[in-house]
Amino acid sequence: MAGVNEQITDAVTQTNVKVVAEAPAQAIAALYQVASHSVGISLQNAVHSQQVLNQISTAVVSKAATLIMAIGESGGGGGGGGGG
């Protein structure tokens, strides 16, 4: 039985060492990508929530202004002092 050429075994060994050596760096890179993506989605959610709250705030202020103006139009209210 003929032996395997040393150049072939060296090439396979070097390739295996390269793959094993690069694995931690690739794992950390994947982790960083996932973390960055999560932070990006969190910021998008925060911006969306802020926009929704701004819309609600505008509606509340508009309704409050309408109610205040309705009080003045109705002529009611207890202000003005006593003319007596």
C-alpha positions as CSV (number, residue, x, y, z in Angstrom):
1,M,0.0,0.0,0.0
2,A,1.4,3.3,-1.1
3,G,1.7,6.1,1.4
4,V,0.0,9.5,0.9
5,N,2.1,12.3,-0.4
6,E,3.3,14.6,2.3
7,Q,2.4,17.7,0.3
8,I,-1.2,16.5,0.3
9,T,-1.3,15.8,4.0
10,D,0.4,19.2,4.7
11,A,-2.2,21.0,2.5
12,V,-5.1,19.4,4.3
13,T,-3.6,20.0,7.7
14,Q,-3.0,23.7,6.9
15,T,-6.5,24.1,5.6
16,N,-7.9,22.5,8.8
17,V,-5.8,24.7,11.0
18,K,-6.9,27.8,9.0
19,V,-10.6,26.9,9.4
20,V,-10.2,26.2,13.1
21,A,-8.2,29.4,13.7
22,E,-10.8,31.6,11.9
23,A,-13.8,30.2,13.6
24,P,-13.7,32.4,16.8
25,A,-13.3,35.5,14.7
26,Q,-16.3,34.6,12.5
27,A,-18.4,33.8,15.6
28,I,-17.6,37.1,17.2
29,A,-18.4,38.9,13.9
30,A,-21.7,37.2,13.7
31,L,-22.4,38.1,17.3
32,Y,-21.6,41.7,16.6
33,Q,-23.9,41.7,13.6
34,V,-26.8,40.3,15.6
35,A,-26.2,42.8,18.5
36,S,-26.1,45.7,16.1
37,H,-29.3,44.6,14.4
38,S,-31.0,44.3,17.7
39,V,-30.0,47.8,18.8
40,G,-31.2,49.1,15.4
41,I,-34.6,47.5,15.8
42,S,-34.8,48.9,19.4
43,L,-34.1,52.4,18.2
44,Q,-36.7,52.0,15.4
45,N,-39.2,50.9,18.0
46,A,-38.4,53.9,20.2
47,V,-38.8,56.3,17.3
48,H,-42.1,54.8,16.4
49,S,-43.4,55.0,19.9
50,Q,-42.3,58.6,20.2
51,Q,-44.1,59.4,16.9
52,V,-47.3,57.7,18.2
53,L,-47.2,59.6,21.5
54,N,-46.7,62.9,19.6
55,Q,-49.8,62.2,17.5
56,I,-51.8,61.4,20.7
57,S,-50.4,64.6,22.4
58,T,-51.6,66.7,19.4
59,A,-55.1,65.2,19.6
60,V,-55.3,65.8,23.4
61,V,-54.2,69.4,23.1
62,S,-56.7,69.9,20.2
63,K,-59.5,68.5,22.2
64,A,-58.6,70.5,25.3
65,A,-58.5,73.7,23.3
66,T,-61.9,72.9,21.9
67,L,-63.3,72.3,25.4
68,I,-61.9,75.5,26.7
69,M,-63.3,77.4,23.8
70,A,-66.7,75.8,24.3
71,I,-66.8,77.0,27.9
72,G,-66.3,80.6,26.7
73,E,-69.0,80.2,24.0
74,S,-71.6,78.8,26.4
75,G,-71.6,81.9,28.5
76,G,-71.4,79.7,31.6
77,G,-68.8,79.7,34.1
78,G,-68.7,81.4,37.5
79,G,-66.2,84.1,36.7
80,G,-66.8,87.8,36.7
81,G,-67.5,89.0,40.2
82,G,-70.8,90.1,41.7
83,G,-72.4,93.2,40.3
84,G,-74.5,94.3,43.1
